[in-house]
Amino acid sequence: MINVTGRRPFMRVVIMLDYLLDQRNMAQRELARLTGIRHPSINEMCRNQVKQMPLDNLAKICEVLKCDIPDILKLEKD
């Protein structure tokens, strides 16, 4: 399927970290402290402003929040 711009529609990755933190009543700074990930990096993830995410950071977040990768990352049609 081709859209009006002549390109195939792509999927985009949406980071659900802000939603998970809200569910757990946890602040970004608390997650940063527990994971050792810089607060500005956590903030960028919460605002979906990262282009890449180190896998070790993703693993640390999953461990602290007791969740799995699909709980944090979702695919949506662009």
PyMOL Python script that loads the backbone (N, CA, C, O; Angstrom):
from pymol import cmd

cmd.read_pdbstr("""\
ATOM      1  N   MET A   1       0.839  -1.171   0.000  1.00  0.00           N
ATOM      2  CA  MET A   1       0.000   0.000   0.000  1.00  0.00           C
ATOM      3  C   MET A   1       0.893   1.247   0.000  1.00  0.00           C
ATOM      4  O   MET A   1       1.877   1.307   0.738  1.00  0.00           O
ATOM      5  N   ILE A   2       0.561   2.206  -0.799  1.00  0.00           N
ATOM      6  CA  ILE A   2       1.332   3.447  -0.895  1.00  0.00           C
ATOM      7  C   ILE A   2       0.423   4.602  -0.530  1.00  0.00           C
ATOM      8  O   ILE A   2      -0.719   4.666  -0.985  1.00  0.00           O
ATOM      9  N   ASN A   3       0.934   5.538   0.310  1.00  0.00           N
ATOM     10  CA  ASN A   3       0.110   6.675   0.719  1.00  0.00           C
ATOM     11  C   ASN A   3       0.221   7.816  -0.293  1.00  0.00           C
ATOM     12  O   ASN A   3       0.886   7.670  -1.319  1.00  0.00           O
ATOM     13  N   VAL A   4      -0.420   8.945  -0.014  1.00  0.00           N
ATOM     14  CA  VAL A   4      -0.480  10.059  -0.970  1.00  0.00           C
ATOM     15  C   VAL A   4       0.879  10.683  -1.264  1.00  0.00           C
ATOM     16  O   VAL A   4       1.042  11.340  -2.291  1.00  0.00           O
ATOM     17  N   THR A   5       1.851  10.491  -0.387  1.00  0.00           N
ATOM     18  CA  THR A   5       3.180  11.049  -0.646  1.00  0.00           C
ATOM     19  C   THR A   5       4.008  10.130  -1.533  1.00  0.00           C
ATOM     20  O   THR A   5       5.131  10.465  -1.908  1.00  0.00           O
ATOM     21  N   GLY A   6       3.440   8.951  -1.871  1.00  0.00           N
ATOM     22  CA  GLY A   6       4.168   8.017  -2.708  1.00  0.00           C
ATOM     23  C   GLY A   6       5.074   7.082  -1.913  1.00  0.00           C
ATOM     24  O   GLY A   6       5.785   6.265  -2.497  1.00  0.00           O
ATOM     25  N   ARG A   7       5.053   7.196  -0.598  1.00  0.00           N
ATOM     26  CA  ARG A   7       5.877   6.336   0.259  1.00  0.00           C
ATOM     27  C   ARG A   7       5.012   5.264   0.916  1.00  0.00           C
ATOM     28  O   ARG A   7       3.808   5.434   1.111  1.00  0.00           O
ATOM     29  N   ARG A   8       5.645   4.199   1.236  1.00  0.00           N
ATOM     30  CA  ARG A   8       4.962   3.179   2.032  1.00  0.00           C
ATOM     31  C   ARG A   8       4.867   3.692   3.463  1.00  0.00           C
ATOM     32  O   ARG A   8       5.817   4.303   3.953  1.00  0.00           O
ATOM     33  N   PRO A   9       3.745   3.461   4.149  1.00  0.00           N
ATOM     34  CA  PRO A   9       3.638   3.901   5.538  1.00  0.00           C
ATOM     35  C   PRO A   9       4.574   3.077   6.414  1.00  0.00           C
ATOM     36  O   PRO A   9       4.699   1.866   6.230  1.00  0.00           O
ATOM     37  N   PHE A  10       5.216   3.724   7.348  1.00  0.00           N
ATOM     38  CA  PHE A  10       6.154   3.071   8.249  1.00  0.00           C
ATOM     39  C   PHE A  10       5.536   2.935   9.628  1.00  0.00           C
ATOM     40  O   PHE A  10       4.579   3.624   9.979  1.00  0.00           O
ATOM     41  N   MET A  11       6.106   2.038  10.387  1.00  0.00           N
ATOM     42  CA  MET A  11       5.739   1.892  11.796  1.00  0.00           C
ATOM     43  C   MET A  11       6.706   2.761  12.596  1.00  0.00           C
ATOM     44  O   MET A  11       7.837   3.003  12.174  1.00  0.00           O
ATOM     45  N   ARG A  12       6.254   3.217  13.737  1.00  0.00           N
ATOM     46  CA  ARG A  12       7.149   3.952  14.619  1.00  0.00           C
ATOM     47  C   ARG A  12       7.079   3.331  16.002  1.00  0.00           C
ATOM     48  O   ARG A  12       6.049   2.782  16.394  1.00  0.00           O
ATOM     49  N   VAL A  13       8.157   3.418  16.728  1.00  0.00           N
ATOM     50  CA  VAL A  13       8.238   2.893  18.083  1.00  0.00           C
ATOM     51  C   VAL A  13       7.814   3.999  19.043  1.00  0.00           C
ATOM     52  O   VAL A  13       8.323   5.118  18.983  1.00  0.00           O
ATOM     53  N   VAL A  14       6.881   3.673  19.922  1.00  0.00           N
ATOM     54  CA  VAL A  14       6.421   4.611  20.941  1.00  0.00           C
ATOM     55  C   VAL A  14       6.881   4.087  22.292  1.00  0.00           C
ATOM     56  O   VAL A  14       6.650   2.926  22.630  1.00  0.00           O
ATOM     57  N   ILE A  15       7.530   4.945  23.054  1.00  0.00           N
ATOM     58  CA  ILE A  15       8.018   4.571  24.383  1.00  0.00           C
ATOM     59  C   ILE A  15       6.935   4.916  25.394  1.00  0.00           C
ATOM     60  O   ILE A  15       6.527   6.072  25.509  1.00  0.00           O
ATOM     61  N   MET A  16       6.477   3.914  26.120  1.00  0.00           N
ATOM     62  CA  MET A  16       5.371   4.055  27.065  1.00  0.00           C
ATOM     63  C   MET A  16       5.854   4.306  28.500  1.00  0.00           C
ATOM     64  O   MET A  16       5.120   4.061  29.457  1.00  0.00           O
ATOM     65  N   LEU A  17       7.079   4.789  28.639  1.00  0.00           N
ATOM     66  CA  LEU A  17       7.679   4.923  29.967  1.00  0.00           C
ATOM     67  C   LEU A  17       6.911   5.892  30.851  1.00  0.00           C
ATOM     68  O   LEU A  17       6.714   5.615  32.035  1.00  0.00           O
ATOM     69  N   ASP A  18       6.479   7.010  30.312  1.00  0.00           N
ATOM     70  CA  ASP A  18       5.741   7.985  31.103  1.00  0.00           C
ATOM     71  C   ASP A  18       4.469   7.363  31.683  1.00  0.00           C
ATOM     72  O   ASP A  18       4.136   7.582  32.847  1.00  0.00           O
ATOM     73  N   TYR A  19       3.774   6.597  30.868  1.00  0.00           N
ATOM     74  CA  TYR A  19       2.556   5.908  31.296  1.00  0.00           C
ATOM     75  C   TYR A  19       2.859   4.916  32.422  1.00  0.00           C
ATOM     76  O   TYR A  19       2.132   4.858  33.413  1.00  0.00           O
ATOM     77  N   LEU A  20       3.938   4.135  32.267  1.00  0.00           N
ATOM     78  CA  LEU A  20       4.305   3.150  33.294  1.00  0.00           C
ATOM     79  C   LEU A  20       4.679   3.826  34.608  1.00  0.00           C
ATOM     80  O   LEU A  20       4.316   3.349  35.684  1.00  0.00           O
ATOM     81  N   LEU A  21       5.400   4.928  34.519  1.00  0.00           N
ATOM     82  CA  LEU A  21       5.764   5.652  35.739  1.00  0.00           C
ATOM     83  C   LEU A  21       4.519   6.185  36.437  1.00  0.00           C
ATOM     84  O   LEU A  21       4.420   6.122  37.662  1.00  0.00           O
ATOM     85  N   ASP A  22       3.573   6.708  35.669  1.00  0.00           N
ATOM     86  CA  ASP A  22       2.317   7.191  36.253  1.00  0.00           C
ATOM     87  C   ASP A  22       1.572   6.057  36.951  1.00  0.00           C
ATOM     88  O   ASP A  22       1.053   6.241  38.052  1.00  0.00           O
ATOM     89  N   GLN A  23       1.517   4.895  36.321  1.00  0.00           N
ATOM     90  CA  GLN A  23       0.834   3.737  36.913  1.00  0.00           C
ATOM     91  C   GLN A  23       1.451   3.341  38.250  1.00  0.00           C
ATOM     92  O   GLN A  23       0.756   2.887  39.159  1.00  0.00           O
ATOM     93  N   ARG A  24       2.755   3.517  38.352  1.00  0.00           N
ATOM     94  CA  ARG A  24       3.478   3.087  39.554  1.00  0.00           C
ATOM     95  C   ARG A  24       3.730   4.233  40.541  1.00  0.00           C
ATOM     96  O   ARG A  24       4.408   4.058  41.553  1.00  0.00           O
ATOM     97  N   ASN A  25       3.181   5.389  40.230  1.00  0.00           N
ATOM     98  CA  ASN A  25       3.393   6.577  41.072  1.00  0.00           C
ATOM     99  C   ASN A  25       4.877   6.809  41.350  1.00  0.00           C
ATOM    100  O   ASN A  25       5.276   7.091  42.480  1.00  0.00           O
ATOM    101  N   MET A  26       5.676   6.688  40.309  1.00  0.00           N
ATOM    102  CA  MET A  26       7.122   6.860  40.435  1.00  0.00           C
ATOM    103  C   MET A  26       7.558   8.068  39.616  1.00  0.00           C
ATOM    104  O   MET A  26       7.121   8.250  38.480  1.00  0.00           O
ATOM    105  N   ALA A  27       8.410   8.878  40.192  1.00  0.00           N
ATOM    106  CA  ALA A  27       8.939  10.053  39.503  1.00  0.00           C
ATOM    107  C   ALA A  27      10.100   9.646  38.588  1.00  0.00           C
ATOM    108  O   ALA A  27      10.766   8.635  38.811  1.00  0.00           O
ATOM    109  N   GLN A  28      10.316  10.451  37.570  1.00  0.00           N
ATOM    110  CA  GLN A  28      11.451  10.216  36.673  1.00  0.00           C
ATOM    111  C   GLN A  28      12.766  10.202  37.442  1.00  0.00           C
ATOM    112  O   GLN A  28      13.638   9.375  37.174  1.00  0.00           O
ATOM    113  N   ARG A  29      12.907  11.108  38.388  1.00  0.00           N
ATOM    114  CA  ARG A  29      14.155  11.174  39.175  1.00  0.00           C
ATOM    115  C   ARG A  29      14.378   9.907  39.995  1.00  0.00           C
ATOM    116  O   ARG A  29      15.514   9.464  40.164  1.00  0.00           O
ATOM    117  N   GLU A  30      13.293   9.325  40.505  1.00  0.00           N
ATOM    118  CA  GLU A  30      13.407   8.083  41.266  1.00  0.00           C
ATOM    119  C   GLU A  30      13.858   6.943  40.351  1.00  0.00           C
ATOM    120  O   GLU A  30      14.712   6.143  40.735  1.00  0.00           O
ATOM    121  N   LEU A  31      13.295   6.863  39.156  1.00  0.00           N
ATOM    122  CA  LEU A  31      13.724   5.839  38.205  1.00  0.00           C
ATOM    123  C   LEU A  31      15.191   6.041  37.842  1.00  0.00           C
ATOM    124  O   LEU A  31      15.951   5.077  37.750  1.00  0.00           O
ATOM    125  N   ALA A  32      15.585   7.286  37.639  1.00  0.00           N
ATOM    126  CA  ALA A  32      16.990   7.580  37.325  1.00  0.00           C
ATOM    127  C   ALA A  32      17.899   7.105  38.455  1.00  0.00           C
ATOM    128  O   ALA A  32      18.945   6.506  38.207  1.00  0.00           O
ATOM    129  N   ARG A  33      17.501   7.369  39.680  1.00  0.00           N
ATOM    130  CA  ARG A  33      18.315   6.967  40.836  1.00  0.00           C
ATOM    131  C   ARG A  33      18.414   5.440  40.930  1.00  0.00           C
ATOM    132  O   ARG A  33      19.491   4.899  41.180  1.00  0.00           O
ATOM    133  N   LEU A  34      17.297   4.757  40.729  1.00  0.00           N
ATOM    134  CA  LEU A  34      17.276   3.299  40.869  1.00  0.00           C
ATOM    135  C   LEU A  34      17.991   2.577  39.730  1.00  0.00           C
ATOM    136  O   LEU A  34      18.509   1.478  39.926  1.00  0.00           O
ATOM    137  N   THR A  35      18.024   3.182  38.546  1.00  0.00           N
ATOM    138  CA  THR A  35      18.643   2.520  37.389  1.00  0.00           C
ATOM    139  C   THR A  35      20.069   2.984  37.116  1.00  0.00           C
ATOM    140  O   THR A  35      20.846   2.277  36.473  1.00  0.00           O
ATOM    141  N   GLY A  36      20.412   4.182  37.610  1.00  0.00           N
ATOM    142  CA  GLY A  36      21.715   4.746  37.282  1.00  0.00           C
ATOM    143  C   GLY A  36      21.736   5.421  35.920  1.00  0.00           C
ATOM    144  O   GLY A  36      22.798   5.795  35.423  1.00  0.00           O
ATOM    145  N   ILE A  37      20.561   5.577  35.318  1.00  0.00           N
ATOM    146  CA  ILE A  37      20.446   6.266  34.035  1.00  0.00           C
ATOM    147  C   ILE A  37      20.248   7.748  34.322  1.00  0.00           C
ATOM    148  O   ILE A  37      19.474   8.105  35.210  1.00  0.00           O
ATOM    149  N   ARG A  38      20.930   8.610  33.588  1.00  0.00           N
ATOM    150  CA  ARG A  38      20.821  10.055  33.806  1.00  0.00           C
ATOM    151  C   ARG A  38      19.375  10.521  33.687  1.00  0.00           C
ATOM    152  O   ARG A  38      18.634  10.058  32.819  1.00  0.00           O
ATOM    153  N   HIS A  39      18.980  11.440  34.566  1.00  0.00           N
ATOM    154  CA  HIS A  39      17.613  11.956  34.536  1.00  0.00           C
ATOM    155  C   HIS A  39      17.251  12.578  33.181  1.00  0.00           C
ATOM    156  O   HIS A  39      16.149  12.333  32.689  1.00  0.00           O
ATOM    157  N   PRO A  40      18.137  13.375  32.554  1.00  0.00           N
ATOM    158  CA  PRO A  40      17.776  13.910  31.235  1.00  0.00           C
ATOM    159  C   PRO A  40      17.471  12.809  30.202  1.00  0.00           C
ATOM    160  O   PRO A  40      16.616  12.994  29.335  1.00  0.00           O
ATOM    161  N   SER A  41      18.161  11.681  30.294  1.00  0.00           N
ATOM    162  CA  SER A  41      17.897  10.567  29.378  1.00  0.00           C
ATOM    163  C   SER A  41      16.523   9.962  29.647  1.00  0.00           C
ATOM    164  O   SER A  41      15.786   9.648  28.712  1.00  0.00           O
ATOM    165  N   ILE A  42      16.178   9.799  30.923  1.00  0.00           N
ATOM    166  CA  ILE A  42      14.852   9.289  31.293  1.00  0.00           C
ATOM    167  C   ILE A  42      13.775  10.244  30.778  1.00  0.00           C
ATOM    168  O   ILE A  42      12.760   9.811  30.232  1.00  0.00           O
ATOM    169  N   ASN A  43      14.005  11.539  30.954  1.00  0.00           N
ATOM    170  CA  ASN A  43      13.048  12.552  30.515  1.00  0.00           C
ATOM    171  C   ASN A  43      12.831  12.487  29.006  1.00  0.00           C
ATOM    172  O   ASN A  43      11.696  12.582  28.539  1.00  0.00           O
ATOM    173  N   GLU A  44      13.904  12.326  28.246  1.00  0.00           N
ATOM    174  CA  GLU A  44      13.787  12.212  26.790  1.00  0.00           C
ATOM    175  C   GLU A  44      12.998  10.967  26.391  1.00  0.00           C
ATOM    176  O   GLU A  44      12.218  10.997  25.440  1.00  0.00           O
ATOM    177  N   MET A  45      13.206   9.868  27.127  1.00  0.00           N
ATOM    178  CA  MET A  45      12.445   8.646  26.846  1.00  0.00           C
ATOM    179  C   MET A  45      10.963   8.872  27.127  1.00  0.00           C
ATOM    180  O   MET A  45      10.109   8.436  26.356  1.00  0.00           O
ATOM    181  N   CYS A  46      10.659   9.552  28.227  1.00  0.00           N
ATOM    182  CA  CYS A  46       9.266   9.811  28.586  1.00  0.00           C
ATOM    183  C   CYS A  46       8.570  10.701  27.557  1.00  0.00           C
ATOM    184  O   CYS A  46       7.358  10.599  27.366  1.00  0.00           O
ATOM    185  N   ARG A  47       9.322  11.558  26.905  1.00  0.00           N
ATOM    186  CA  ARG A  47       8.748  12.460  25.899  1.00  0.00           C
ATOM    187  C   ARG A  47       8.884  11.917  24.476  1.00  0.00           C
ATOM    188  O   ARG A  47       8.579  12.613  23.508  1.00  0.00           O
ATOM    189  N   ASN A  48       9.348  10.659  24.354  1.00  0.00           N
ATOM    190  CA  ASN A  48       9.543  10.028  23.035  1.00  0.00           C
ATOM    191  C   ASN A  48      10.453  10.846  22.142  1.00  0.00           C
ATOM    192  O   ASN A  48      10.172  11.013  20.955  1.00  0.00           O
ATOM    193  N   GLN A  49      11.539  11.356  22.698  1.00  0.00           N
ATOM    194  CA  GLN A  49      12.461  12.174  21.923  1.00  0.00           C
ATOM    195  C   GLN A  49      13.802  11.486  21.684  1.00  0.00           C
ATOM    196  O   GLN A  49      14.773  12.143  21.307  1.00  0.00           O
ATOM    197  N   VAL A  50      13.866  10.191  21.895  1.00  0.00           N
ATOM    198  CA  VAL A  50      15.113   9.465  21.660  1.00  0.00           C
ATOM    199  C   VAL A  50      15.037   8.739  20.318  1.00  0.00           C
ATOM    200  O   VAL A  50      13.980   8.245  19.924  1.00  0.00           O
ATOM    201  N   LYS A  51      16.151   8.684  19.639  1.00  0.00           N
ATOM    202  CA  LYS A  51      16.237   7.961  18.368  1.00  0.00           C
ATOM    203  C   LYS A  51      16.766   6.548  18.578  1.00  0.00           C
ATOM    204  O   LYS A  51      16.490   5.646  17.788  1.00  0.00           O
ATOM    205  N   GLN A  52      17.529   6.369  19.653  1.00  0.00           N
ATOM    206  CA  GLN A  52      18.039   5.046  19.986  1.00  0.00           C
ATOM    207  C   GLN A  52      18.127   4.914  21.496  1.00  0.00           C
ATOM    208  O   GLN A  52      18.292   5.898  22.216  1.00  0.00           O
ATOM    209  N   MET A  53      18.012   3.668  21.961  1.00  0.00           N
ATOM    210  CA  MET A  53      18.031   3.410  23.387  1.00  0.00           C
ATOM    211  C   MET A  53      18.960   2.227  23.641  1.00  0.00           C
ATOM    212  O   MET A  53      18.743   1.146  23.092  1.00  0.00           O
ATOM    213  N   PRO A  54      19.986   2.413  24.460  1.00  0.00           N
ATOM    214  CA  PRO A  54      20.866   1.285  24.755  1.00  0.00           C
ATOM    215  C   PRO A  54      20.083   0.125  25.383  1.00  0.00           C
ATOM    216  O   PRO A  54      19.247   0.340  26.260  1.00  0.00           O
ATOM    217  N   LEU A  55      20.352  -1.070  24.943  1.00  0.00           N
ATOM    218  CA  LEU A  55      19.631  -2.232  25.449  1.00  0.00           C
ATOM    219  C   LEU A  55      19.850  -2.443  26.936  1.00  0.00           C
ATOM    220  O   LEU A  55      18.947  -2.916  27.628  1.00  0.00           O
ATOM    221  N   ASP A  56      21.031  -2.102  27.445  1.00  0.00           N
ATOM    222  CA  ASP A  56      21.254  -2.263  28.884  1.00  0.00           C
ATOM    223  C   ASP A  56      20.370  -1.306  29.680  1.00  0.00           C
ATOM    224  O   ASP A  56      19.928  -1.650  30.776  1.00  0.00           O
ATOM    225  N   ASN A  57      20.105  -0.108  29.148  1.00  0.00           N
ATOM    226  CA  ASN A  57      19.186   0.817  29.814  1.00  0.00           C
ATOM    227  C   ASN A  57      17.771   0.249  29.823  1.00  0.00           C
ATOM    228  O   ASN A  57      17.062   0.338  30.825  1.00  0.00           O
ATOM    229  N   LEU A  58      17.374  -0.328  28.709  1.00  0.00           N
ATOM    230  CA  LEU A  58      16.053  -0.936  28.621  1.00  0.00           C
ATOM    231  C   LEU A  58      15.924  -2.076  29.636  1.00  0.00           C
ATOM    232  O   LEU A  58      14.890  -2.211  30.290  1.00  0.00           O
ATOM    233  N   ALA A  59      16.960  -2.885  29.765  1.00  0.00           N
ATOM    234  CA  ALA A  59      16.956  -3.991  30.724  1.00  0.00           C
ATOM    235  C   ALA A  59      16.878  -3.473  32.166  1.00  0.00           C
ATOM    236  O   ALA A  59      16.157  -4.038  32.988  1.00  0.00           O
ATOM    237  N   LYS A  60      17.614  -2.405  32.471  1.00  0.00           N
ATOM    238  CA  LYS A  60      17.569  -1.825  33.822  1.00  0.00           C
ATOM    239  C   LYS A  60      16.177  -1.308  34.152  1.00  0.00           C
ATOM    240  O   LYS A  60      15.677  -1.510  35.259  1.00  0.00           O
ATOM    241  N   ILE A  61      15.556  -0.642  33.192  1.00  0.00           N
ATOM    242  CA  ILE A  61      14.211  -0.104  33.404  1.00  0.00           C
ATOM    243  C   ILE A  61      13.221  -1.252  33.628  1.00  0.00           C
ATOM    244  O   ILE A  61      12.387  -1.184  34.531  1.00  0.00           O
ATOM    245  N   CYS A  62      13.311  -2.293  32.819  1.00  0.00           N
ATOM    246  CA  CYS A  62      12.427  -3.452  32.987  1.00  0.00           C
ATOM    247  C   CYS A  62      12.599  -4.089  34.358  1.00  0.00           C
ATOM    248  O   CYS A  62      11.621  -4.481  34.995  1.00  0.00           O
ATOM    249  N   GLU A  63      13.837  -4.191  34.807  1.00  0.00           N
ATOM    250  CA  GLU A  63      14.092  -4.803  36.109  1.00  0.00           C
ATOM    251  C   GLU A  63      13.486  -3.970  37.232  1.00  0.00           C
ATOM    252  O   GLU A  63      12.819  -4.511  38.114  1.00  0.00           O
ATOM    253  N   VAL A  64      13.712  -2.667  37.207  1.00  0.00           N
ATOM    254  CA  VAL A  64      13.215  -1.790  38.268  1.00  0.00           C
ATOM    255  C   VAL A  64      11.687  -1.728  38.256  1.00  0.00           C
ATOM    256  O   VAL A  64      11.060  -1.772  39.315  1.00  0.00           O
ATOM    257  N   LEU A  65      11.087  -1.628  37.072  1.00  0.00           N
ATOM    258  CA  LEU A  65       9.630  -1.505  36.981  1.00  0.00           C
ATOM    259  C   LEU A  65       8.920  -2.858  36.988  1.00  0.00           C
ATOM    260  O   LEU A  65       7.690  -2.921  36.970  1.00  0.00           O
ATOM    261  N   LYS A  66       9.706  -3.942  37.013  1.00  0.00           N
ATOM    262  CA  LYS A  66       9.163  -5.306  36.999  1.00  0.00           C
ATOM    263  C   LYS A  66       8.181  -5.486  35.833  1.00  0.00           C
ATOM    264  O   LYS A  66       7.019  -5.850  36.011  1.00  0.00           O
ATOM    265  N   CYS A  67       8.701  -5.217  34.647  1.00  0.00           N
ATOM    266  CA  CYS A  67       7.878  -5.331  33.448  1.00  0.00           C
ATOM    267  C   CYS A  67       8.710  -5.950  32.331  1.00  0.00           C
ATOM    268  O   CYS A  67       9.891  -6.249  32.514  1.00  0.00           O
ATOM    269  N   ASP A  68       8.086  -6.138  31.184  1.00  0.00           N
ATOM    270  CA  ASP A  68       8.765  -6.691  30.018  1.00  0.00           C
ATOM    271  C   ASP A  68       8.902  -5.614  28.942  1.00  0.00           C
ATOM    272  O   ASP A  68       8.233  -4.582  28.992  1.00  0.00           O
ATOM    273  N   ILE A  69       9.763  -5.864  27.986  1.00  0.00           N
ATOM    274  CA  ILE A  69      10.027  -4.897  26.917  1.00  0.00           C
ATOM    275  C   ILE A  69       8.742  -4.463  26.196  1.00  0.00           C
ATOM    276  O   ILE A  69       8.582  -3.272  25.929  1.00  0.00           O
ATOM    277  N   PRO A  70       7.814  -5.390  25.866  1.00  0.00           N
ATOM    278  CA  PRO A  70       6.590  -4.930  25.188  1.00  0.00           C
ATOM    279  C   PRO A  70       5.724  -3.992  26.040  1.00  0.00           C
ATOM    280  O   PRO A  70       4.866  -3.289  25.506  1.00  0.00           O
ATOM    281  N   ASP A  71       5.942  -3.979  27.342  1.00  0.00           N
ATOM    282  CA  ASP A  71       5.226  -3.026  28.198  1.00  0.00           C
ATOM    283  C   ASP A  71       5.757  -1.613  28.005  1.00  0.00           C
ATOM    284  O   ASP A  71       5.039  -0.640  28.236  1.00  0.00           O
ATOM    285  N   ILE A  72       7.010  -1.497  27.583  1.00  0.00           N
ATOM    286  CA  ILE A  72       7.659  -0.196  27.431  1.00  0.00           C
ATOM    287  C   ILE A  72       7.608   0.298  25.985  1.00  0.00           C
ATOM    288  O   ILE A  72       7.377   1.481  25.735  1.00  0.00           O
ATOM    289  N   LEU A  73       7.824  -0.609  25.042  1.00  0.00           N
ATOM    290  CA  LEU A  73       7.893  -0.237  23.625  1.00  0.00           C
ATOM    291  C   LEU A  73       6.674  -0.756  22.874  1.00  0.00           C
ATOM    292  O   LEU A  73       6.332  -1.935  22.972  1.00  0.00           O
ATOM    293  N   LYS A  74       6.022   0.128  22.125  1.00  0.00           N
ATOM    294  CA  LYS A  74       4.870  -0.236  21.294  1.00  0.00           C
ATOM    295  C   LYS A  74       5.142   0.202  19.862  1.00  0.00           C
ATOM    296  O   LYS A  74       5.798   1.218  19.628  1.00  0.00           O
ATOM    297  N   LEU A  75       4.638  -0.561  18.913  1.00  0.00           N
ATOM    298  CA  LEU A  75       4.708  -0.192  17.499  1.00  0.00           C
ATOM    299  C   LEU A  75       3.378   0.402  17.071  1.00  0.00           C
ATOM    300  O   LEU A  75       2.320  -0.165  17.344  1.00  0.00           O
ATOM    301  N   GLU A  76       3.435   1.544  16.401  1.00  0.00           N
ATOM    302  CA  GLU A  76       2.230   2.182  15.868  1.00  0.00           C
ATOM    303  C   GLU A  76       2.468   2.545  14.427  1.00  0.00           C
ATOM    304  O   GLU A  76       3.596   2.835  14.029  1.00  0.00           O
ATOM    305  N   LYS A  77       1.407   2.530  13.640  1.00  0.00           N
ATOM    306  CA  LYS A  77       1.524   2.995  12.258  1.00  0.00           C
ATOM    307  C   LYS A  77       1.758   4.493  12.271  1.00  0.00           C
ATOM    308  O   LYS A  77       1.120   5.228  13.023  1.00  0.00           O
ATOM    309  N   ASP A  78       2.673   4.932  11.436  1.00  0.00           N
ATOM    310  CA  ASP A  78       3.032   6.356  11.372  1.00  0.00           C
ATOM    311  C   ASP A  78       2.002   7.149  10.625  1.00  0.00           C
ATOM    312  O   ASP A  78       2.146   8.362  10.477  1.00  0.00           O
TER     313      ASP A  78
END
""", "prot")
cmd.dss("prot")
cmd.show_as("cartoon", "prot")
cmd.util.cbc("prot")
cmd.orient("prot")
